[in-house]
Amino acid sequence: MKKFHYSLIAATLTGSLVAEPTQPKDHLVFEGDASKPGKAKHIVLLAGDEEYRSEEAMPMLAQILAKQGFKCTVLFSMDKDNKFTSPNNQKSLSNPKALDSADAILMSLRFRNWSEETFDTFSAAFERGTPISALRTSTHAFKVPEDAAYFKYDWKSNAEGWEGGFGRQVLGESWVSHWGRHAKQGVNTYPIAENKDHSILNSVDKIFVKSDLYEAKPLQPSTILLEGQITENLNPDSKELTEDKKGAVRQACAWTRKFKHQNGNISKIFTTTMGSSEDLTDENLRRLVINSVYYGLDLEVPKKANVDYISKYIPTFYGTKDFDNDPRRKSVPNMTPADYIEFETPHK
């Protein structure tokens, strides 16, 4: 697999993205196309999960957003030497100071346990009223010791007013269960009739993903946009199941809500339980996520946002086990952040 070490910047005269020779060693920066609607807005994308390959997906989404004008910074979990990405390092978030200027946050996290200083930086950004778009395991983004300052964010928090942690109280749901057979059954999506004209759903047709369905009953008030229905297997043409061993199959899989901070600021929230790196090969899911960023920033959502890949994107199938012994896949080792700018998994 070729490794690419370059950044993409906006060429304002041509309106195109061009290559530059350098990127920071532990994060990525894509300067937005200044002729496009997202100009002057800074999106900070947080990658950090052990299973669904957010380190592959976030650079791809950042490049698409940069093409639409947004400045995008992608932060990663790094190894102890700050050389290679390390999704299993739950304590790491590279260059958190980027959050100081975040206008919006796009996160795909799982069980992170950052330092108190990093949590302080994240919390300060959030409490400014920064909008958040959250993918998949972000419902259980944080796993924090009970004696830590930010235990309230923990996915099992029992702190008063923070029951269920950041996932439940902010995003609308914490981790509950897989609804369907994990890594064996897929999901088709269906809009909620009364919300089918919501701007986040602009030009979003049926989505099919392979990351199965989470049980989710979003904390009210929330506006459910999409429900997911289980498919018999991971073939998009397989039949849909009308019930699971646990009961009715459809569960909420995309919704919006608002979170009011103690300081009076309000953050607009978008959450989807979809979002593995392979899920995002579905054009309609990419459009759903991109639309949510516009919505969170109170920008006009495009009628049909261009979500074409900017560079090669052939992601890894999700999983945590060794790929020689399991049909699922581990993360690709010895990758720097810049190696994900143009990515093709070596796991064939």
C-alpha positions, 0 to 999 in steps of 0.5 A: 500500500502506498503511503501519502504524506501531503495536505490538501489546501484551498486554491481560491482562484481555481476553487480546487484542492491541491497538494502540499508536501507537509502535514502535522505529524499527529493530526491533519489540517485541510484548509477549506475552499474559500469560494464555498459556503463553509468558508470561515467555519472550522470543523474539528473531527475526533477519531478514536475507537477500537472497532469501527475504524474512525481513523479511516473515515474522519480524514475522508469526511474532512476532505469532503467538507473542506471541498465545501469550504470548511476548514477541517482538523482531524484529531487521532488517538496516537501511540505513546511515541506520538508517531503512529495512530493507535485506536486502542490508546483510550487516553490519547487525543492529538492536538486538543488545542484545535478545539479552542477554535472549533465552530462544530465537532464531528465525533466518532469515539468509543470508551475514551479516557482522556487526561483531565486537561484534554477533557477541560479543552473538550468541555470548554469547546462544547459549553460554548454551544458548539454543535456536535454530530456524533457517529456510531459508538459515540453513544458510549464515547467515554469510559471514565473512572468514578473518582475522575473529574469528568465521570459524569461523561462516563457511559454508565454514569450515575451522577445526578443529572448525568445518568447514562453519561454524555451519550444519554444526556447530550447525544440522546442515548447511551449504549444499550445493546445490539439489535440484530446479529452483530457482524451478521445482519445489516440495516436499511433505513426509513424516514419518520413520516412527519420528519421526512422533510427535515433539511438533514434528509435533503437528497438522502435516500435509503441507506444500507449499512453493515454495522447492524442496528443498535437498540435506541430510544432517544431521550426526549425531546428528540426529533427522530429522523430515521429508523433502521430495520434489520436485514437477514444478512450483510447482502443489501438485497437480503430480505428484511426481518419483521422481528428479532428475538428481542421483539420489534426490529425497527429502532431509531438510528438518526435523530436531532436534539438540543442540549442546554448548558448551565451557562445558557448556551445551546448546542444543536446535536445530531446523532446516528448509530451508523458510521463505521468506515465501511458504512460510509461507503454509502453515499446517502449516509455520507450526505446525511452526516455532511448535511448535519454539519450544515444544520448544526451551524445554522447554514442552509443545507444544500439541496443535494450536497456533493459527497463524492470522494476527494481521494481514494477510499477503500476502508477496512471492515470493522472489528477488534479481532485478528483478521487471520482468525475472524472475518472481521478486521483489526486496524491497520498497523503503523499508520501515520495520520497523513497515511489516511489522506488517500487510503486503501486497506491492505486487508483483502 
